[in-house]
Amino acid sequence: MICIYSPSEKIWGGGQIYIEGLCRYMNEKGLPTIIATSEPDTFSCPTITMNSVASKAKRLSSSLKLTKTLKHSGIKVIVLNDLSSLWLAPVFRLQGFKVVSLLHLYLQKKNAAGLGHSDAEYHLLRFSSRFCDKVFSVNKENLQALPVEVEFVGNFISPWFFGKSKASKLYDLGIISRLSKEKNILLFVDLISRLSSQSAEPIKALILGRGEEKATIIKAIQQAGLQDTIDLQDWADRKELPKIYDSIKCFAITSHHEGFATTLLEAHARGVPAITTKSAGFCAEFVEGFGSATGISFSPEDIDSSDFQQSVLSLIDHAEDYYDACVDKASLFDEDRVLGQISTGIESLISKKL
C-alpha cells in the first residue's frame, strides 16, 4: 500500500538506515510498505526493484513506468526520499498517488563549498513541494525553506544501540562517516593537527569510513605528519558500531551539509559528547540548544582560534561528565516519537483517501 522511493545508488548512510527503519516500523504497525530501489540487496526489508535512477534523466524517464508497476502492486502512497526525488512529486501526484516527501538535507542555494542547488533547481523543488500531501523533515531548516507546511520529525535511534560499556577509551576524538567531499574530513585532519600542537598529552584520533576521498585524506594525514596520531579504518559492520563509539571520548562532525546525522545520535546513545560544524543541519542545535549542552558547534575558521582548541581539549578531558546528558538527549528521539509521527501522518492520508 505504501512505497518509499529511494533514488540513491552505491551509497549506504544515514538516509538509507532511516528509510529501512521506517519501512520495518510501518510494516510492524500493520501498514504494508516496500522500498523501490535499484539495489534491493542492500535493504533488509521488503523491496521492489526498479531500473537505475542515478541520473535525473533516468529518474524522469523511468517514473511513468514505475507508476504502472506500483499501481499494479496496489500502492496508494509514495514517499519520496530526500531532495533528490522531491522534484518528481508532480509526476506521481498527477498519476493519482498520495505523495509524501521525507527530507533529510535542507533546501538551500549553492553555498561557498559548492553544495546545494542552482537557482533553477531551488525554485523547481519549492514548486514541486506544493504537490505533496505531507512533507516531513529530519532538520528544522526546511520549515522556512519551503512554501508549504513542513513537519519536523528529527532522526531516530533504535533501542538496541543503547547500553553502558566499560570499554577503555582508545581515541580522544573520532569521526565515523562516508569519506566524501561534503563530509569535509580534511577539516577534521586539520583540527587534529592543531589540537596536537596545543595538547600537553599526545592526541589520538579515529577516522572510520570509506569513500572516494580516501586517497586525498591519506595524503593530507601524511603531509601533516599525523600517521601515528590518526587511525584510518575501513567501514565496520553496523553491529560493531556501539563498541567503536565506546572507544571514543568525543565525536566529531565536520560536514559542509547535513540534516540530522544518524552518527550524532548514535554517539550520544553511547554517552559520547560531540563537536559539530554549524552547517551540519540540526546537529549544531542538538548539541548546544536542545536541552543541556552536550558538545560544541563551530565554524571552520574557528579551528584557528586557540580558545576554541582549548575548549575542544577541555570537552575531551571532561567527556565522562556528559554521559548521562548525552544518553537522555538521544532517548528523546526514539522510534515511536519519530517514526510513529511519520506513520500516523501517512495513515491519515490513507484514511482520507478511503
DRENBAVO-889872 format. One line per field, with one value per residue (C-alpha): y, x, z; residue number from 1; residue in one letter. Coordinates in nm, 4 decimals. Layout:
DRENBAVO-889872
v = c(Y:...)
u = c(X:...)
w = c(Z:...)
kefi = c(NUM:...)
fido = c(A:...)
This chain:
DRENBAVO-889872
v = c(0.0000:0.2332:0.2663:0.4531:0.5733:0.5597:0.7010:0.6584:0.4164:0.2958:0.4868:0.3461:0.6028:0.7653:0.8237:0.4569:0.3462:0.5859:0.4552:0.0934:0.1585:0.3403:0.0532:-0.2020:0.0125:0.0684:-0.2995:-0.3832:-0.1347:-0.3056:-0.0606:-0.2716:-0.0871:-0.1563:0.0332:0.0972:0.0711:-0.0346:-0.2064:-0.4372:-0.6480:-0.3532:-0.3426:-0.5982:-0.5124:-0.5658:-0.4064:-0.3655:-0.3473:-0.0587:0.0327:0.2542:0.6119:0.7523:1.0481:1.2966:1.1925:0.8286:0.9253:1.1160:0.8613:0.5691:0.7398:0.6753:0.3100:0.2832:0.4315:0.1496:-0.1114:0.0468:0.0740:-0.2927:-0.3722:-0.1819:0.1103:0.4132:0.6332:0.7082:0.8503:1.0424:1.0126:1.3412:1.6390:1.4217:1.2868:1.5741:1.7181:1.4047:1.4922:1.6406:1.3240:1.0890:1.3229:1.3574:0.9783:0.9574:0.8776:1.0412:1.1952:1.2310:1.3931:1.2844:1.5337:1.4656:1.7527:2.1081:2.3048:2.5801:2.7604:2.6701:2.7722:2.8579:2.4884:2.4259:2.2263:2.2950:2.3717:2.6103:2.8840:2.6806:2.3633:2.5555:2.7033:2.3736:2.1957:2.4666:2.4408:2.0595:2.0630:2.2066:1.8703:1.6852:1.5856:1.5873:1.6963:1.5622:1.6933:1.5481:1.9003:2.2300:2.4477:2.3180:2.4661:2.8069:2.6952:2.5531:2.7331:2.4555:2.3213:2.1051:1.8789:1.8483:1.4857:1.4601:1.1455:0.8349:0.5868:0.2212:0.0673:-0.1867:0.0900:0.1908:0.0255:0.1198:-0.0280:-0.0435:-0.0464:0.1653:0.4838:0.4449:0.7734:1.1337:1.2365:1.0257:1.0627:0.7925:0.8954:0.8446:0.9748:1.2250:1.5931:1.7007:1.5438:1.7661:1.5137:1.7307:1.9818:1.7045:1.6267:1.9955:2.0202:1.7186:1.8767:2.1968:2.0154:1.8078:2.1219:2.2583:1.9457:1.8555:1.4885:1.3094:1.3210:1.0001:1.0200:0.7814:0.8174:0.5275:0.5052:0.4569:0.6698:0.8495:1.0918:0.8216:0.8802:1.2568:1.2063:0.9679:1.2247:1.5004:1.2824:1.2085:1.5711:1.6745:1.4003:1.2508:0.8839:0.7881:1.0197:0.9396:0.5822:0.5453:0.2363:0.0890:0.0799:-0.1611:-0.3784:-0.1843:-0.4306:-0.3383:0.0354:0.0600:-0.0686:0.1629:0.4646:0.3357:0.3667:0.7407:1.0201:1.2816:1.2544:1.4957:1.6057:1.8371:1.8313:2.1164:1.9908:1.7603:1.7055:1.5467:1.2968:0.9414:0.9131:1.2016:1.0247:0.7004:0.8683:1.0254:0.6927:0.5626:0.8662:1.0405:1.4238:1.5855:1.8803:1.9684:2.2311:2.4892:2.3990:2.0428:2.0959:2.0255:1.8823:2.2179:2.2947:1.9398:1.9629:2.3257:2.4405:2.1305:2.0874:2.1000:2.1356:1.8070:1.9462:2.2397:2.3799:2.5672:2.7234:2.6013:2.9217:2.8628:2.5918:2.8702:3.0012:2.8827:2.9448:2.7047:2.4492:2.4666:2.4284:2.1086:1.9726:2.0551:1.8707:1.5679:1.5809:1.6029:1.3778:1.1364:1.4182:1.4392:1.0708:1.0899:1.4091:1.2556:0.9355:1.1245:1.3515:1.0625:0.8839:1.1672:1.0652:0.7087:0.5199:0.5749:0.9510:0.9931:0.7037:0.6990:1.0602:0.9762:0.6546:0.8321:1.1069:0.8576:0.6532:0.9663:1.0139:0.6589:0.7070:1.0246:0.8506:0.5639)
u = c(0.0000:0.2963:0.6162:0.9312:1.1128:1.4907:1.6996:2.0365:2.2905:2.6292:2.5715:2.4862:2.4496:2.2084:1.9405:1.9286:1.9304:1.6397:1.4091:1.4938:1.3900:1.0755:0.9824:1.0252:0.8355:0.5324:0.5101:0.5152:0.2297:0.0191:0.0904:0.2250:0.5355:0.8082:1.1134:1.1546:1.5282:1.7742:1.9780:1.7333:2.0086:2.1254:1.7998:1.6790:1.3114:1.0538:1.1605:1.0503:1.3264:1.3443:1.5979:1.8939:1.7885:2.1315:2.0797:1.7921:1.7161:1.6799:1.4610:1.2251:1.2157:1.1532:0.8957:0.5945:0.6908:0.7302:0.3849:0.2287:0.4208:0.3252:-0.0425:-0.0418:0.1076:-0.1707:0.0428:-0.1606:0.1032:0.4561:0.7194:0.9867:1.3150:1.5036:1.5537:1.6925:1.3433:1.1180:1.1037:0.9135:0.6195:0.4110:0.4606:0.3342:0.0584:-0.0825:-0.0829:-0.3202:-0.0845:-0.0839:0.2648:0.4767:0.8200:1.0759:1.3627:1.6998:1.9084:1.7829:1.6977:1.9473:2.1031:2.4616:2.6964:3.0670:3.1542:2.9617:2.6910:2.3223:2.1129:2.1284:1.8636:1.6577:1.6755:1.5992:1.2782:1.1775:1.1989:0.9974:0.7343:0.7308:0.6697:0.3226:0.2272:0.2986:0.0198:0.2641:0.6234:0.8356:1.1832:1.4684:1.6065:1.4393:1.5763:1.3174:1.0390:1.1404:1.2890:0.9701:0.6429:0.4281:0.3689:0.6616:0.6594:0.9877:1.0371:1.4097:1.6175:1.5743:1.7839:1.6872:1.6695:1.9446:2.2038:2.1878:2.3926:2.6726:3.0137:3.3285:3.5485:3.8604:3.8830:4.1357:4.0703:4.0345:3.8336:3.6654:3.4655:3.2513:3.1417:3.1417:3.4712:3.3145:3.3727:3.0517:3.1701:3.4815:3.7103:4.0105:3.8844:3.8991:4.2599:4.3482:4.1799:4.3710:4.6952:4.6174:4.4975:4.8156:5.0245:4.8184:4.7772:5.0162:4.9367:4.9528:4.6224:4.4855:4.2096:3.9974:3.8551:3.6272:3.4631:3.5064:3.4527:3.6012:3.8040:4.0119:4.3296:4.3058:4.2623:4.5583:4.7723:4.6617:4.7429:5.0877:5.1603:5.0654:5.2835:4.9868:5.0314:5.0837:4.8088:4.5154:4.3978:4.2193:3.9962:3.7584:3.3845:3.2637:2.9540:2.6711:2.6563:3.0151:2.9497:2.8442:3.1798:3.3582:3.1737:3.2618:3.6299:3.5959:3.5961:3.4444:3.2735:3.3124:3.1051:3.2829:3.0286:2.9566:2.5989:2.3880:2.0312:2.0414:2.3252:2.2479:2.6019:2.5465:2.2501:2.4471:2.7374:2.5035:2.3280:2.6674:2.7199:2.9709:2.9615:3.0333:3.1649:2.9857:3.0024:2.7258:2.6452:2.5541:2.1777:2.0079:2.3300:2.4506:2.1208:2.1066:2.4372:2.4111:2.0498:1.8406:1.8320:2.1621:2.4777:2.6363:2.9018:3.0246:2.9251:3.1779:3.2591:3.5605:3.7546:3.7198:3.9861:4.2479:4.1456:4.3456:4.0363:3.8347:4.1150:4.1293:3.7513:3.7684:4.0529:3.8508:3.5480:3.7678:3.9138:3.5681:3.3808:3.2656:3.0792:2.8419:2.7493:2.4036:2.3035:2.4017:2.2054:1.8999:1.9040:1.9353:1.6483:1.4131:1.4407:1.3162:1.1391:0.7873:0.8308:0.9927:0.8785:0.5439:0.4782:0.5506:0.3495:0.0494:0.0658:0.0737:-0.2073:-0.4234:-0.3744:-0.4856:-0.7938:-0.8869:-0.8493:-1.0702)
w = c(0.0000:0.0679:-0.1325:-0.0258:-0.3383:-0.2936:-0.5822:-0.4079:-0.5521:-0.4264:-0.1039:0.2369:0.5094:0.7497:0.4857:0.3906:0.7550:0.8152:0.5419:0.6208:0.9807:0.8649:0.6320:0.9098:1.1614:0.9372:0.8474:1.2183:1.2690:1.0006:0.7173:0.4263:0.2998:0.0447:-0.0790:-0.4528:-0.5226:-0.7897:-0.5167:-0.3349:-0.1797:0.0307:0.2307:0.4829:0.4340:0.1552:-0.1742:-0.5323:-0.7911:-1.0355:-1.3009:-1.2205:-1.1496:-1.0733:-1.3059:-1.3172:-1.6760:-1.5716:-1.2769:-1.5032:-1.7862:-1.5516:-1.3316:-1.5589:-1.5985:-1.2237:-1.1607:-1.3627:-1.1638:-0.8336:-0.9265:-1.0280:-0.6854:-0.5073:-0.3913:-0.2820:-0.1179:-0.2349:-0.0003:-0.1907:-0.0054:0.0223:-0.2112:-0.4909:-0.5545:-0.4371:-0.7893:-0.9007:-0.6748:-0.9620:-1.1707:-0.9009:-0.7812:-1.1341:-1.1621:-0.8667:-0.5774:-0.2397:-0.2209:0.0919:0.0998:0.3592:0.3612:0.5231:0.3837:0.3814:0.0722:0.0016:-0.2892:-0.3717:-0.0937:-0.0885:-0.0741:-0.3975:-0.2200:-0.2602:-0.5675:-0.8587:-0.8745:-1.1235:-0.9132:-0.5964:-0.7367:-0.9012:-0.5664:-0.3934:-0.6688:-0.6513:-0.2766:-0.3472:-0.4996:-0.1745:0.0600:0.3500:0.3975:0.6844:0.7576:0.9597:1.0132:1.1001:0.8196:0.5730:0.7849:0.6461:0.3123:0.1605:0.0796:0.2317:0.5806:0.6917:0.9975:1.1851:1.2916:1.3539:1.3333:1.5466:1.7397:1.7845:2.1347:2.0687:2.0303:2.3969:2.6682:2.9046:2.8367:3.0461:2.7354:2.7593:2.5567:2.2756:2.0953:2.2068:1.9012:1.6357:1.3179:1.1559:0.8098:0.4370:0.3039:0.0661:-0.0059:0.1634:0.4906:0.4852:0.6560:0.5654:0.8235:1.0833:0.9870:1.0133:1.3538:1.4874:1.3710:1.5618:1.8740:1.8768:1.8907:2.1811:2.3919:2.6707:2.6058:2.2674:2.0778:1.9287:1.6649:1.4591:1.1100:1.0207:0.6805:0.3105:0.0037:-0.2912:-0.0773:0.0949:-0.1089:-0.0551:0.3190:0.3409:0.1602:0.3995:0.7010:0.5622:0.4749:0.8283:0.9764:1.1603:1.0628:1.4281:1.5511:1.3208:1.2816:0.9457:0.9401:0.6826:0.7416:1.0102:1.0333:1.1965:1.4866:1.5702:1.5924:1.9597:2.0835:1.8384:1.9800:2.3259:2.2351:2.1599:2.4179:2.1875:1.8483:1.5559:1.2585:1.0140:0.7305:0.4927:0.4730:0.6938:0.8006:1.1465:1.1401:1.2478:1.3788:1.6208:1.7790:1.7883:1.9662:2.2218:2.2781:2.3928:2.6149:2.3882:2.3561:2.0201:1.8270:1.5055:1.2341:1.2393:0.8773:0.9761:0.9853:1.3191:1.4658:1.5986:1.7721:1.9068:2.0951:2.2115:2.2071:2.2689:2.6452:2.8317:2.6236:2.5188:2.2900:2.0862:1.7475:1.5382:1.2035:1.0016:1.0693:1.4447:1.4370:1.4049:1.7457:2.0465:2.2625:2.0502:2.0521:2.4306:2.4565:2.2491:2.4607:2.7723:2.6296:2.5652:2.9171:3.0777:2.8316:3.1024:3.2772:2.9779:2.9705:3.1310:2.9484:2.6140:2.6722:2.7995:2.4951:2.2488:2.4263:2.3299:1.9647:1.9879:1.7101:1.8417:1.8633:1.5199:1.3021:1.4817:1.3768:1.0128:1.0262:1.1797:0.9175:0.6314:0.7836:0.7980:0.4214:0.3546:0.5738:0.3858:0.0510:0.1640)
kefi = c(1:2:3:4:5:6:7:8:9:10:11:12:13:14:15:16:17:18:19:20:21:22:23:24:25:26:27:28:29:30:31:32:33:34:35:36:37:38:39:40:41:42:43:44:45:46:47:48:49:50:51:52:53:54:55:56:57:58:59:60:61:62:63:64:65:66:67:68:69:70:71:72:73:74:75:76:77:78:79:80:81:82:83:84:85:86:87:88:89:90:91:92:93:94:95:96:97:98:99:100:101:102:103:104:105:106:107:108:109:110:111:112:113:114:115:116:117:118:119:120:121:122:123:124:125:126:127:128:129:130:131:132:133:134:135:136:137:138:139:140:141:142:143:144:145:146:147:148:149:150:151:152:153:154:155:156:157:158:159:160:161:162:163:164:165:166:167:168:169:170:171:172:173:174:175:176:177:178:179:180:181:182:183:184:185:186:187:188:189:190:191:192:193:194:195:196:197:198:199:200:201:202:203:204:205:206:207:208:209:210:211:212:213:214:215:216:217:218:219:220:221:222:223:224:225:226:227:228:229:230:231:232:233:234:235:236:237:238:239:240:241:242:243:244:245:246:247:248:249:250:251:252:253:254:255:256:257:258:259:260:261:262:263:264:265:266:267:268:269:270:271:272:273:274:275:276:277:278:279:280:281:282:283:284:285:286:287:288:289:290:291:292:293:294:295:296:297:298:299:300:301:302:303:304:305:306:307:308:309:310:311:312:313:314:315:316:317:318:319:320:321:322:323:324:325:326:327:328:329:330:331:332:333:334:335:336:337:338:339:340:341:342:343:344:345:346:347:348:349:350:351:352:353:354)
fido = c(M:I:C:I:Y:S:P:S:E:K:I:W:G:G:G:Q:I:Y:I:E:G:L:C:R:Y:M:N:E:K:G:L:P:T:I:I:A:T:S:E:P:D:T:F:S:C:P:T:I:T:M:N:S:V:A:S:K:A:K:R:L:S:S:S:L:K:L:T:K:T:L:K:H:S:G:I:K:V:I:V:L:N:D:L:S:S:L:W:L:A:P:V:F:R:L:Q:G:F:K:V:V:S:L:L:H:L:Y:L:Q:K:K:N:A:A:G:L:G:H:S:D:A:E:Y:H:L:L:R:F:S:S:R:F:C:D:K:V:F:S:V:N:K:E:N:L:Q:A:L:P:V:E:V:E:F:V:G:N:F:I:S:P:W:F:F:G:K:S:K:A:S:K:L:Y:D:L:G:I:I:S:R:L:S:K:E:K:N:I:L:L:F:V:D:L:I:S:R:L:S:S:Q:S:A:E:P:I:K:A:L:I:L:G:R:G:E:E:K:A:T:I:I:K:A:I:Q:Q:A:G:L:Q:D:T:I:D:L:Q:D:W:A:D:R:K:E:L:P:K:I:Y:D:S:I:K:C:F:A:I:T:S:H:H:E:G:F:A:T:T:L:L:E:A:H:A:R:G:V:P:A:I:T:T:K:S:A:G:F:C:A:E:F:V:E:G:F:G:S:A:T:G:I:S:F:S:P:E:D:I:D:S:S:D:F:Q:Q:S:V:L:S:L:I:D:H:A:E:D:Y:Y:D:A:C:V:D:K:A:S:L:F:D:E:D:R:V:L:G:Q:I:S:T:G:I:E:S:L:I:S:K:K:L)
